[in-house]
Each structure stands twice: as structure tokens, then as C-alpha cells.
Amino acid sequence: MKKFILKILFAVFFVLLMSTHHVDASFSILKVSEENISIGEQFYVDIMINTENESINGVEGSVTFDDKNLTLIRAEEGKSFITFWIEKAVLNNNKISFAGIVPTGFSGLIDPFNSSNKAPGTLIRLVFEGKSSGNTAINISPLSLTLNDGEGSIIYTAGNSTYIFIDKSENRVVYESKDDSAPTIDAYVTQDENLFNNKYTLVFRVNDKETGVDTVMVKEGNKDWKEIESPYLLEDQSGRSIINIRAINFSGESSTLTIEPTKKKGFSAYNYIIFLVVIIILLVLKFKKYVFKKQK
């Protein structure tokens, strides 16, 4: 009986051992712009990853904070090494969740003076504002990293925390991202069975490597500007409207891309009816003129 129990315990231990992911291969870093702030003062926290030369192609994780002391102003993704966001930073109560991929892989930023050394890369920048006085913590959970090994292996970083002291005094300081460049836009209109039942859909990608993209808007023909996300089901399914896409970054810089109508404007049934009526009227007038001359 004892041998049987020992065998069971050994089997359980073996399974746990095989399913455990090491956390020392990569680690997360929280880089804070200010550790001592006042109520109303804004600051940022950069979440960075040191991959220890491991190549990764996916990241998923979350950050928590005390919403009694801090307010999340925004998340900036402009300087991130992430290529595509599966889930952009989403705030739910006091938890910020995110997930993204890097199809080509990321193993760190190359040091121009020593190519064998690679610096940590920025995953995301979070901008906070002091809400009430006291000591408060910003905590990052163990991040789930997908290795770029063709097998989808997953490792986890260790969790990390940083601490902020908020003074009782009020000091309204707004953090402004500096970016003189405008976002870049790639967009096209498509019909795909997997997107809105093969209806005309706008697919786009907007990039801004400094502060990140704040808003993307669309204007179809004479309609008003409307904030959208990709993919976007076009309201005008005739394919005859000019489509304008405008992207604005967190510095207020913007760029606009125009997509010409998918279908060239031609005569509609209504146009043909009007054209036919005009022709008939002209023929009638000409006939009357002919009859009038004959009567003379």
C-alpha cells in the first residue's frame, strides 16, 4: 500500500515538474518617471521586458494598482516592440490587461556598441495621475511569454512591483508626450466571407512609434466623422463613397488617408429614368415644332 502511494506521489510530482515553466529566463522591469508626486500630478510607468536573449513572439499579462490613490489616464503603445495587439490595454476596475504578438520575434534591443548585449524592450507605457495621498504600489503579474521556437512554448516572468509616494499637496502637472511626427496609415476595403458576411469592410493598421495612436476616425462620403476600430463594416455598401481615414496620436499630430470608391459612379436606374424622360420630352417638343411648321 505504501509503495502504491509513493508511486502516486512520484507520478504527481513528475507531472508538476514537467508542467512547470521557469521564470528566470526573462524578467519584467517597471521604470517610473517619478516616485514622489503630488495629488493631481501625472507620471508614467514603462513596463519593460528583458528576454535574456530568448526570442519571444507573444506576451500576455496584467497590471494592478490601487484606484483609491491613482487614476489611469491612458496607455501609450507607440514605443512598444509589439507588432500586433490582440488585446489593447483594457482597464477593468483596478486591473489593466493586455496581449500582443511579434510574428518576427523579439529578443531585445541591440546595443550599437556591443551587438552581443541586448537591452530590455518597452512593452507599454502607462500614464497615471495622483488621486489621494499615501504610499501606493503598482504591481505587474507574471507575464506569459510565448517563445519563438516554432512549438509555442510558454515561459513566465516573475511578478514585479514599484512604489509611489503621493504627497498631500496638490500640483496639477499634466504629462504630455512629445511627438512631432504623424501616424502612418495602411488601409484597404475588402469583401471577405470571414468578415461581416462578405460585405464591404474597411481593414486598416495605424502605427505611431513615439507616443502611440489615440484615435482613428472614418468619414464615408458626406457622412460625419466616426471613431472606429479595425475591421470596420462600412455603412455605405454601394462601394461608391470616398472614404477618408484620420489617425491622431497622443501629441495631437494627425494624418489622413483617402480611399477612392470601390465602384466607379455610373448611371443608376434612377438616372436612366430621368435620362429617358428628358429624351421623350425633347422628342415631343421636336415633333410639335415639326407639326407646327407643317401647318404653316
N, C-alpha and C positions, 0 to 999 in steps of 0.2 A: 504493500500500500504506500509506504514511504517512497519507494523507488518510483512509483507511478506519479505521485505528487511532485517529486523532484523533476521528473520528465516534463510534466505540465508546466512547471515554473520555468524550466530551461527553455521550453518552446515559446512561452510568452515573452521571456527576456530576449530571445533571439529575434522575434518579430518586432519588438520595440526597438531593438538595436538597429535592425535593417531599415526601419521606417523613420529613424531619427535623422534630421538634417543638421549638419554642423553649422554653427553660427559665427565661427571665427574666420571664414573665408572672406567675408566682406563686412563692412560696418557702416552705420549711418552717422552723420555729423549734423549738428544743429548750430548754424552760425548766426549769431544775433547781432544786429546793428547797434542796439543799446540795451544794457542790462538794468540800468536805473532810469526810470521815466517818471513823468507826472501824469495826473489824470488829464485825458484829452490829447495826450501826445501819442503820435503814431511811430511805429518802428517795424522792422521786418525781420523774419527768421528764414534763412536759407536752409532747406533740407538738402544735404549733400550725401553722396554715396562714394565710398572708397571700395572699389571692387577687388583690390589686391591682385590686379592683373587678370582676374577672371573675366571672361566675356559674357555679358548678360544681354538678353533681348526682351525682358519683360520685368515690370515692377508693379507690385500692388501693396497698399498699406493704408495707414490712417494716422492722424494726429489728433490728440485730445488736449483741451485746455479748460480752465475754469472760466465759464462765461459770466461769472459774477464780477471778475476782475478785468477781463479782457473782452474786446469785441473784434471779430474778424472783419476786416474792411474788404479785402479781396485776396485772390490767389493769382499770382503772375507766373505764366508758363513760358515767357519769351526766352529766357536763358537756359531752359531745360534741355537735357540731352535726349529726352523722349521725342520720338518722331510722330507717333500717333497716340492720342489719348482715347482709351476705351471708355474710361470714366473720368471726366474732368473733375477737379476738386469740388466736392459737394459737401455742404455743411448740413449736418443733422444734429440739432441740439448743440452739443459742445464737441462733436466729432467731425473731423474733415477726412473724407475718404477719397481715394484716387487710384487709378490704374492706367498703365500705358505700356507701349511696346516700342522696341527699337529693332526693326527687322534685320538691319545690318550688324547689329551687336554693338555693345559699348563696354570698353574695358578701362576707361579713364581718359583724362586729358593729357596729351603728350607734352612733356616738358621740352621746350625748344633747345635747352642747354644740355639735356640728358635724356635721350629717347628711351632709355631703359626704365626711367621713372615716369609714372603716370599719376597725375593729380586727381583728387576727387572731382566728380562732376555734379552740377546742380540739378536736382530733381524738380524742385518747385520752390518758389518764394511766397511766403505768407505774410501779409501786411496786417498788423494788429493795431488796436488803439487802447490805451489805458482807460479803464472804466471806473474802478474804485481802488482805494489804497490797500496796500498789503503786499506780502510775498506771494507769488503765484508761479505755477510750473506749466511748461508746455512739454507734452510727452509724445514721443513718436513710438508707435508699436513696432514689434519685429516686422521688418519688411520682407515680403515674399519676392524673391528674385528668381527668374527663370534663366537657367544657363543656356548660352548659345552653343549647345553641344549636339544639336540635332535630335536629342532624345527628350527634351522638355524637362530635364532635371531641375529640381527646385531646391534652393538653399534659403536660409533665413538670416537676416542680420539680427544683432542683439537690439533690444529696445534702448532708447536714449531719452534724456530729459535735459531741459535748460530752465533756469530760474530767473524770474524778473521781479525787481522791487519797484512798486508803484508808490510814489510819494503822495502825500495828502494835497499838496499844492496843485493848482490847475495851470496847465501850459498847453494851449492849443497849437500843436505843431503838426502840420499835415505832411506826410511823406509823399513826395512827388517823384515818380520815375522819370529819368531823363532819357529821351529818345528823340533824335531829330529825323530819323528815317521813318518812312511809311510802311505799313504792312504789305506783303506780297499776296496776290490772289491768283489761284488757279481754279477755273470753274468750267463746267460744260453742262449742257442739257442732254438728257438721255431718256430712252424708253427701255425699261428692263423688267422682265417678268417677276423678278425678285423685289422690285421696288414699286410699291403702290399699284400693283396690278397692271404693270406696263404703261402707266400714264406718264406724261411728260414730267420729269423730275430734275431739279437742279442739284448737282453734286459739286461741292467746292472744298477747297483746302486753303486756309489762310494762315500765314506764318509771319511772326514778328520776333526776331531774335534778341530784342532788347527788353522791352517791358512786357510784351505779350499782347494778345488780342483781347480787347474789351467787348466790342460789339460788332456783329455782322448784320447788315440790313440789305433788303432787296426792294426793288421798285419795278413792277411789271407794267409796262406801258404808261398810262396816265394815273395808275393807282398810287396810293400813298406809300411812303417808305414803311417797311415792316421788318422787325427783328426776327432773324431765323437761325436755324441750325441745319447742318448737312446730315442726310439728304433732305431736300425740301420739295414737297409736292406743289407744283405751280398752280395758281388759281386759274390762269388762262390756259386752257388745254387746247386752244386752237393752233398754238405754235406760231402765232403771227405778231406777238408783242415783243418789243425791245426790252431786254432785261438788264437792269443795272444792279451791280453788287457793290456795296460800300463796306469797307472794313476800317475800324477805328481802334488804335492801340490805347494803352493806359496813359500815354502822354498827350493824347488828343490828336495825334497825327492820323491822317486817313488816306485811303486810296480807293479808286473806283474802277471797276471793270465792266465793260459793256459787251453783252452777247446779242448778236443780231438774231432776228426771228428765224426759227427753225424752218418755217414755211414762208415762201415769198407771198406777199399780198397780191391776190388776184381778184377776179370778179367773183363775188358770191352770188347766190341765187337772187338775192335782193337787188344786187347791181344789174344782173341780167334783165330782171323785170323792168327796172327803171329805163335801162337802155332800150328795151323793146317798145315801151310806151312812147319814149321820145321819137323813135323811128316811125311809129304809127302816126303820131301827131304830125310829124314833118311830111309824111306821105299824104295824109289827109289835106293838109294845107296846100301842098303842091297840086293835088287833084282839084281842089276848089279853085285854085288860081287858073288851072288849065281849063276848067269848065266855064269860068268867068270870061276868059279870053274867047272861047268858042261862041258864047252868047253874044259877044260884041259883033 
